Amino acid sequence: MSSTEELVPRVRAYVLSNFPVADTGAVTNSASLMELGIVDSTGLLEVFEWLRDEFSIEVADAEMVPDNFDSIANIAAYVGRKTAAG
């Protein structure tokens, strides 16, 4: 599919348009979305739904960890791995 670098803008656009962010410029690609209060546990469910709809990715329970979903960069890397694996 796409490299992580190509996916970051797409994930960033989704996050910033679907979750309330006071200062979008302060949200770096590596910032913790949970620590900033942008995405909570319910928000993660919305992210999982978007991944299913947008990329046909089903997130397994074992994959629901911060290393995969805590930042824009982590989400993009996860999508890259999942789509490359086919």
Secondary structure in CASP SS format (residue, H / E / C, confidence):
PFRMAT SS
TARGET T0000
AUTHOR 0000-0000-0000
METHOD secondary structure of the structure
MODEL  1
M C 1.00
S C 1.00
S C 1.00
T H 1.00
E H 1.00
E H 1.00
L H 1.00
V H 1.00
P H 1.00
R H 1.00
V H 1.00
R H 1.00
A H 1.00
Y H 1.00
V H 1.00
L H 1.00
S H 1.00
N H 1.00
F C 1.00
P C 1.00
V C 1.00
A C 1.00
D C 1.00
T H 1.00
G H 1.00
A H 1.00
V C 1.00
T C 1.00
N C 1.00
S C 1.00
A C 1.00
S C 1.00
L C 1.00
M C 1.00
E C 1.00
L C 1.00
G C 1.00
I C 1.00
V C 1.00
D C 1.00
S H 1.00
T H 1.00
G H 1.00
L H 1.00
L H 1.00
E H 1.00
V H 1.00
F H 1.00
E H 1.00
W H 1.00
L H 1.00
R H 1.00
D H 1.00
E H 1.00
F H 1.00
S C 1.00
I C 1.00
E C 1.00
V C 1.00
A C 1.00
D H 1.00
A H 1.00
E H 1.00
M C 1.00
V C 1.00
P H 1.00
D H 1.00
N H 1.00
F H 1.00
D C 1.00
S C 1.00
I H 1.00
A H 1.00
N H 1.00
I H 1.00
A H 1.00
A H 1.00
Y H 1.00
V H 1.00
G H 1.00
R H 1.00
K H 1.00
T H 1.00
A H 1.00
A H 1.00
G C 1.00
END
